[in-house]
Amino acid sequence: MSGPVIGINPPHLLLRPRVALPFLLVALIWGSTWFAIKDQLAAAPPAWSVAYRFAIASAGLFALAAFGRRGFSLTGAGHILALAVGFTQFFLNYNLVYQAEIHLTSGIVAVLYALLMLPNALLARLFLGQKVTARFLVGSLIGLVGIALLLVHEAREAPPTGLVGLGVALTAIGLLAASVANVLQASAAAQRDSLVILLAWAMLWGTLLDAAFAWVTAGPPVFPDSARYWGGVAYLAIFGSVVTFPLYFGLIRELGPGRAAYNGVLVPIVAMGLSTLFEGYRWSVLALAGGALALIGMVIALRGKSEPLAGRP
């Protein structure tokens, strides 16, 4: 029988395939979704765009569960958890994001969402008993400086023209809602159910809430005749939701909410990179410095073994 090899350190988290591959894939996809969201705001009421997105996405996840022959059943506690995640993540968070992008550029909202690791780490410490290590704090401080530089850069490049204070407030509340959903996914209760099935029900509950909210605030459904609009909805639903959320919530269960949220640090950098390729975007010294510091902070914060989640064997 072979024992552990002494003197060999485990590879960095970002070099472990089960972490690195979903981490990068989610960042690549979510880095592109901000453009699609902004593109939809003029075609239909934002609330209906959210409802359409998650109606398609929930159907996709139920189809994925059927393909995996997992069944669709949840325990009573599982449905309560799914409803809580549906309300915070797929209703409150996304409706606030879409509304925030009326007043702020997509780049600013994306950079603000890179701050998700802070409430995630604090709520995980408070409710799950996860430690906030000195390394995580140092990395986060460095990352915050980088995020601040990116935020200044985005504000200079595309100054917001709407109600800036309202846009920031909507983003902050949406950020907190997303953080609550992230921590719920990392709880011991969430480990008892299949991730795909739990997410499918959470999206279904969220869709019902989205549709009710849209009907009350924006009237009956609006169906734009634009193929570009529906192509964007399909992309956000399939790639931006069905593919990414199981991967991202799997990272939460693997790394914990604080470290998994560092994925959001990559998202605005990916978005800026895509803009460079397809829109002729040019990087400034401020953007380069901000991106470099954000990445350095991420590497420091993710370095080493993650703390086990409360309730995990």
Backbone hydrogen bonds, N-H to C=O, Kabsch-Sander energy under -0.5 kcal/mol:
donor,donor_aa,acceptor,acceptor_aa,energy
6,I,4,P,-0.5
8,I,5,V,-0.8
9,N,7,G,-0.6
15,L,12,H,-2.3
16,R,13,L,-1.5
19,V,16,R,-2.1
20,A,16,R,-3.4
21,L,17,P,-1.9
23,F,19,V,-2.1
24,L,20,A,-2.5
25,L,21,L,-2.4
26,V,22,P,-2.6
27,A,23,F,-1.6
28,L,24,L,-2.5
29,I,25,L,-2.4
30,W,26,V,-3.0
31,G,27,A,-1.9
32,S,28,L,-0.6
32,S,29,I,-1.4
33,T,29,I,-1.0
34,W,30,W,-0.8
35,F,32,S,-0.6
36,A,32,S,-1.0
37,I,33,T,-2.4
38,K,34,W,-2.0
39,D,35,F,-1.8
40,Q,36,A,-0.8
40,Q,37,I,-1.2
41,L,37,I,-0.6
41,L,38,K,-0.8
43,A,40,Q,-0.9
44,A,40,Q,-1.2
48,W,45,P,-0.9
49,S,45,P,-1.8
50,V,46,P,-2.2
51,A,47,A,-2.0
52,Y,48,W,-2.8
53,R,49,S,-2.1
54,F,50,V,-2.2
55,A,51,A,-1.8
56,I,52,Y,-2.1
57,A,53,R,-2.1
58,S,54,F,-2.4
59,A,55,A,-1.6
60,G,56,I,-2.1
61,L,57,A,-2.3
62,F,58,S,-2.4
63,A,59,A,-2.1
64,L,60,G,-2.0
65,A,61,L,-2.4
66,A,62,F,-2.3
67,F,63,A,-2.5
68,G,64,L,-1.8
69,R,66,A,-1.3
70,R,65,A,-2.3
79,H,75,T,-2.1
80,I,76,G,-1.9
81,L,77,A,-2.2
82,A,78,G,-2.8
83,L,79,H,-2.6
84,A,80,I,-2.0
85,V,81,L,-2.6
86,G,82,A,-2.8
87,F,83,L,-2.5
88,T,84,A,-2.4
89,Q,85,V,-2.9
90,F,85,V,-1.0
91,F,86,G,-0.8
92,L,87,F,-3.2
93,N,88,T,-1.8
94,Y,89,Q,-0.9
95,N,91,F,-1.9
96,L,92,L,-2.0
97,V,93,N,-2.1
98,Y,94,Y,-2.5
99,Q,95,N,-1.9
100,A,96,L,-2.6
101,E,97,V,-1.9
102,I,99,Q,-1.3
103,H,99,Q,-0.5
103,H,100,A,-1.3
104,L,100,A,-1.9
109,V,105,T,-2.1
110,A,106,S,-2.5
111,V,107,G,-2.2
112,L,108,I,-2.6
113,Y,109,V,-2.0
114,A,110,A,-0.6
114,A,111,V,-1.0
115,L,112,L,-1.7
116,L,113,Y,-1.6
117,M,114,A,-0.7
118,L,115,L,-1.9
120,N,116,L,-2.1
121,A,117,M,-2.2
122,L,118,L,-2.3
123,L,119,P,-2.9
124,A,120,N,-2.3
125,R,121,A,-1.9
126,L,122,L,-2.2
127,F,123,L,-3.0
128,L,123,L,-0.5
128,L,124,A,-1.6
129,G,124,A,-0.6
129,G,125,R,-0.5
130,Q,124,A,-1.7
133,T,131,K,-0.8
137,L,133,T,-2.1
138,V,134,A,-2.6
139,G,135,R,-2.6
140,S,136,F,-2.6
141,L,137,L,-2.4
142,I,138,V,-2.1
143,G,139,G,-2.7
144,L,140,S,-2.7
145,V,141,L,-1.7
146,G,142,I,-1.9
147,I,143,G,-2.7
148,A,144,L,-2.6
149,L,145,V,-2.0
150,L,146,G,-2.3
151,L,147,I,-2.4
152,V,148,A,-2.3
153,H,149,L,-2.4
154,E,150,L,-2.7
155,A,151,L,-2.3
156,R,152,V,-1.9
157,E,153,H,-2.6
158,A,154,E,-2.5
162,G,103,H,-1.1
164,V,162,G,-1.4
167,G,163,L,-2.5
168,V,164,V,-2.6
169,A,165,G,-2.3
170,L,166,L,-2.8
171,T,167,G,-2.1
172,A,168,V,-2.5
173,I,169,A,-2.3
174,G,170,L,-2.4
175,L,171,T,-2.6
176,L,172,A,-2.0
177,A,173,I,-2.3
178,A,174,G,-2.5
179,S,175,L,-2.0
180,V,176,L,-2.2
181,A,177,A,-2.0
182,N,178,A,-2.4
183,V,179,S,-2.4
184,L,180,V,-2.3
185,Q,181,A,-1.9
186,A,182,N,-1.0
187,S,183,V,-0.5
187,S,184,L,-1.1
191,Q,187,S,-0.8
191,Q,188,A,-0.6
192,R,189,A,-1.2
193,D,190,A,-1.0
198,L,194,S,-2.7
199,L,195,L,-2.4
200,A,196,V,-2.5
201,W,197,I,-2.3
202,A,198,L,-2.3
203,M,199,L,-2.9
204,L,200,A,-2.0
205,W,201,W,-2.9
206,G,202,A,-2.5
207,T,203,M,-2.7
208,L,204,L,-2.2
209,L,205,W,-2.0
210,D,206,G,-2.8
211,A,207,T,-2.9
212,A,208,L,-2.1
213,F,209,L,-2.5
214,A,210,D,-2.7
215,W,211,A,-2.5
216,V,212,A,-2.1
217,T,213,F,-2.5
218,A,214,A,-3.0
219,G,214,A,-0.5
219,G,215,W,-1.1
227,A,225,D,-0.5
230,W,226,S,-1.8
231,G,227,A,-2.4
232,G,228,R,-2.1
233,V,229,Y,-2.3
234,A,230,W,-2.5
235,Y,231,G,-2.2
236,L,232,G,-2.6
237,A,233,V,-2.4
238,I,234,A,-2.9
239,F,235,Y,-1.2
240,G,235,Y,-2.2
242,V,237,A,-2.3
243,V,238,I,-2.3
244,T,239,F,-0.9
245,F,241,S,-2.0
247,L,243,V,-0.8
248,Y,244,T,-3.3
249,F,245,F,-2.9
250,G,246,P,-1.5
251,L,247,L,-1.8
252,I,248,Y,-1.8
253,R,249,F,-1.8
254,E,250,G,-1.6
255,L,251,L,-3.7
256,G,251,L,-0.6
256,G,252,I,-1.9
260,A,256,G,-2.2
261,A,257,P,-1.8
262,Y,259,R,-1.4
263,N,260,A,-1.9
264,G,261,A,-2.0
265,V,262,Y,-1.3
266,L,262,Y,-0.8
266,L,263,N,-0.7
267,V,263,N,-1.1
269,I,265,V,-0.7
270,V,266,L,-2.9
271,A,267,V,-2.7
272,M,268,P,-2.3
273,G,269,I,-2.1
274,L,270,V,-2.8
275,S,271,A,-2.1
276,T,272,M,-1.7
277,L,273,G,-1.8
278,F,274,L,-2.5
279,E,275,S,-2.3
280,G,276,T,-0.5
281,Y,275,S,-1.8
288,L,284,S,-2.5
289,A,285,V,-2.6
290,G,286,L,-2.6
291,G,287,A,-2.8
292,A,288,L,-2.4
293,L,289,A,-2.4
294,A,290,G,-2.4
295,L,291,G,-2.1
296,I,292,A,-2.5
297,G,293,L,-2.8
298,M,294,A,-2.0
299,V,295,L,-2.4
300,I,296,I,-2.3
301,A,297,G,-2.6
302,L,298,M,-2.2
303,R,299,V,-0.8
303,R,300,I,-0.7
312,R,309,L,-2.1
